[in-house]
Amino acid sequence: MAALTVLAPVTGTVVDVSEVDDPVFAAGLVGPGLAIEPDGVRGTEAVAPIAGKIVKLHPHAFVVQHDDGRAVLVHLGIDTVKLGGEGFTTHVSEGDVVQRGTVLVTWDPAAVRDGGKSAVCPVVALEASADVVDALAQVGTAVEHGEDLLTWA
């Protein structure tokens, strides 16, 4: 299987996923990856990190599955499911086939923070082992949505 490059879904600052304030993501239980603390102004668009099919879509989270079966989960904030979709606008539907960089959701990370929730966005290679996923972006650096974030061998 060819290496798969995973793009940053939002604009912001790269965070080690182990620092995410959620035990499931921090422990890598759903898979390895990175997280992004979104920019409050420029981090409002969440784009497809890989090309593929939208296999799961909630206002606050989505999973894109590549043709080869690998899937990437993006979660927009922590505990944002409790917002009931308020402040999130989806632009695609489950089953849609999307290209890398397609805008999937728009949201307001600043409003999420103002509401007392974390806006950090885990980007996870679902069910992958940590030894096949490598960071392309350094923790603490800024990324633009659509820039290379991870590689999945």
C-alpha positions in Angstrom: 0.0 0.0 0.0 1.3 3.4 -0.9 2.0 6.0 1.8 -1.0 8.3 2.4 -0.4 11.9 3.2 -2.9 13.4 5.6 -3.6 17.1 5.4 -4.3 19.5 8.2 -8.1 19.9 8.3 -8.0 23.3 10.1 -5.7 26.3 10.3 -4.0 26.6 13.7 -1.1 25.3 15.9 0.0 21.7 16.0 -0.5 19.9 19.3 0.7 16.5 20.4 -2.4 14.3 20.6 -1.2 13.0 24.0 -1.9 16.6 25.3 -5.6 16.6 24.3 -7.9 16.9 27.2 -9.7 13.7 26.4 -8.4 10.3 27.7 -9.5 8.3 24.6 -7.6 10.6 22.2 -4.7 11.3 24.5 -4.0 7.5 25.0 -4.3 6.9 21.2 -7.1 4.4 21.8 -8.8 5.2 18.4 -5.5 5.6 16.6 -2.3 7.7 16.4 -2.2 11.2 15.1 -1.8 14.9 16.0 -4.1 17.6 17.0 -4.5 21.2 16.0 -5.5 24.1 18.2 -7.5 26.1 15.6 -7.0 29.8 15.0 -10.1 31.6 16.3 -10.4 33.7 13.1 -8.7 31.6 10.3 -9.6 28.1 11.7 -13.2 28.2 10.8 -13.1 25.9 7.8 -12.5 22.1 8.2 -11.4 20.4 5.1 -11.0 16.8 4.0 -7.6 15.5 5.2 -7.6 12.8 2.5 -9.6 12.0 -0.6 -12.3 9.4 -0.1 -15.8 8.7 1.0 -17.5 10.4 4.0 -18.4 7.3 6.1 -19.4 9.2 9.2 -20.6 12.8 9.5 -21.7 14.7 12.6 -21.6 18.5 12.8 -18.6 18.2 15.3 -16.7 15.2 13.7 -16.2 13.3 10.5 -14.5 10.2 9.1 -13.1 10.1 5.6 -12.2 6.7 4.2 -9.7 6.3 1.4 -10.2 3.9 -1.5 -7.7 1.5 0.1 -9.8 1.3 3.3 -7.7 3.5 5.6 -9.8 6.1 7.4 -9.1 9.4 9.2 -11.2 10.9 12.0 -11.3 14.6 12.6 -13.0 15.8 15.8 -13.8 19.5 16.0 -13.2 20.3 19.6 -13.6 18.2 22.7 -17.1 17.5 24.2 -18.6 19.5 21.3 -21.2 16.8 20.8 -22.9 18.5 23.7 -23.5 21.6 21.5 -26.0 19.6 19.5 -24.6 20.9 16.2 -25.1 24.6 17.2 -22.4 26.7 15.5 -21.5 24.0 13.0 -22.5 23.9 9.3 -21.9 20.7 7.3 -21.3 21.1 3.5 -21.4 17.4 2.6 -23.4 14.3 3.4 -22.5 10.8 4.5 -21.7 8.7 1.4 -20.3 11.7 -0.6 -16.9 11.2 -2.3 -14.6 14.2 -1.6 -11.2 15.4 -2.7 -8.4 16.4 -0.4 -9.0 19.9 0.8 -12.8 20.0 0.1 -14.5 22.1 2.8 -16.6 19.7 4.8 -17.7 21.8 7.9 -17.5 25.5 8.9 -17.6 26.3 12.6 -16.6 28.9 15.1 -13.7 27.7 17.3 -13.7 31.0 19.3 -17.4 30.4 20.2 -16.6 26.9 21.3 -13.9 28.2 23.6 -16.3 31.0 24.8 -18.8 28.3 25.7 -16.2 26.7 28.0 -15.2 23.8 25.7 -11.9 23.0 24.1 -11.7 23.7 20.4 -8.6 21.5 19.9 -9.1 19.1 16.9 -7.6 15.6 17.0 -6.7 14.2 13.6 -6.4 10.4 14.0 -5.5 7.5 11.7 -8.3 5.2 12.7 -7.2 1.7 13.9 -3.6 2.3 12.7 -0.6 1.3 14.7 1.7 4.1 15.9 4.7 2.7 14.0 3.1 3.4 10.6 2.1 7.1 11.2 4.7 9.9 11.2 4.2 13.6 11.9 5.1 15.9 9.0 4.3 19.0 11.0 6.2 19.8 14.2 4.3 20.3 17.5 4.1 24.0 18.3 4.2 25.1 14.7 1.5 26.8 12.7 -0.3 25.0 9.9 -2.7 26.1 7.3 -5.7 23.9 6.4 -4.6 21.8 3.4 -0.9 21.6 4.4 0.7 18.2 5.0 0.2 17.0 8.6 0.9 13.3 8.7 2.1 10.4 6.6 0.6 7.0 6.9 2.8 4.2 5.5 
